[in-house]
């Protein structure tokens, strides 16, 4: 029996088995879209089953403060992770992730000017309820002290990751890509975070 279990484990690893993919919505305590296990030996991501979106997760949850954001490669995938300080039980905030044609529908700043980005394909990540300042404290100090445009090393498809201006209870980022790519979203507790995986 032990030999059979070991053999199945080897087959699963070499085939790039993963815990899931795709996405959806819900109103439970911590709805998630499971991130894939992307093997480094799969450079074209043939085992990655993402979606073209949009993906959404919503429902009652405590507000959160954005404290960090980073970009990295995970095997054949690019990953953008947003880290939070939860003001409740650690439940991650809701999200809406969808594509936008930046060539036909460019992003605008508060003054109405076009935000120039080195990409025509934007994956818009709206996080809610989220803020970047802590209004519980005097002078509402900022909680996110990172750059508006993230810096990172080599990636597969990402050309830029840029923070847009906050709106009431929503923090929004745009992930500029070389083309429309499949993606999944993973939200988790301990630490509280939302990650976008792009294949």
C-alpha positions, 0 to 999 in steps of 0.5 A: 500500500505504501509503494502504491501511495508513493507511486501515485505521488510521483505521478501527480508531481510529474504531471503538475497536479494542482489543488484547483483553479478558476474562480467564483464568488461567495459570501462565506467567511473566507471565500477563495480561489485556489492557486495552482501548483505550477511546476518549474518544469512546465515553462509554457504552463500547460498544466495551468488552468486559469480563466479570462475572468472576470473573477469576483469575491464579495460578502460581509467581511471586516475592513483591511489596511493595505501594508504591502505589495510585491511581484515574483515568479512562481514556476511558470507563473507570475504572481502579484500579492497584496498584503493586509492588516485586517481590522477584524478576524483576518478574513481577506478583503473582497476583490474584483479582477477583470481585463481592460483594453488600455488602448481603447479605454485608457485609465485616467487620473483625478485631473482627467489625464491619461495614465501612461503605461507600457502596456495595452492590456490591463488586469484591473484588481479592485480590493474592497473594503480596503484603505491605505490610511488608518483613520483610527489614529490621529492624522490618519497615517498611511499604512502602505509605504511602498511605491506606486509602480512596483519594481521587480526582476524578470517576469514572464508576462508582466510589464508594469504593476501600478497603483491607482488613486484610492476611492472610498473603501476601495484600493485598485491596482492595474497589472499591465501584461504583454497579452491577455493571459489566463489567471486565478486569484487566491485569498488567504489568512495568516497573513491576510493576503490576496494573490493574482497568479498569471500564466 
